[in-house]
Amino acid sequence: LVYVSSDQTLEQYNGYLHNRNWMAIPFDSSQRSELKRHFSTCAHRELEELGIDRKHEIPTIIVIDTQTQGIITTNGADDIERMGEGALEHWKEMQTWIRKTAMGM
C-alpha cells in the first residue's frame, strides 16, 4: 500500500499516517500530483489545480500487479468495504486470470 495524500497541510498528512504502517509519497513531492494525474484520482478541490477529468473519487485503492505493473482493479476501496479481508484473495484471483489472459492461455 502506498499512500498518495490529498491532505492540505503537513500536519494533516502526518496525523493521517500516524500509527499506519504504510509507504507514502512525501507530502512535498511532485510525485503526488503526477500520480493523481496518471490515475485521474484526486479530491474534488484539486481538480482545477491538476487540470484533470477525475475518474475516481477518494478514497480510492488502485491495486497494481507488481510483476506486470498492470491495474488489477480501481475499485479496491469498494472491494474492501464489500468483502473485508476476502478482497485480497479476490485480487489474487483476478491477477491470476489477467496474467493467464495476457499469455493467451
Secondary structure, 3 states (H helix, E strand, C coil): CEECCCCCCHHHHHHHHCCCCCEECCCCCCHHHHHHHHHCECCHHHHHHHCCCCCECCCCCCEECCCCCCEEECCHHHHHHHHCCHHHHHHHHHHHHHHHHHCCC
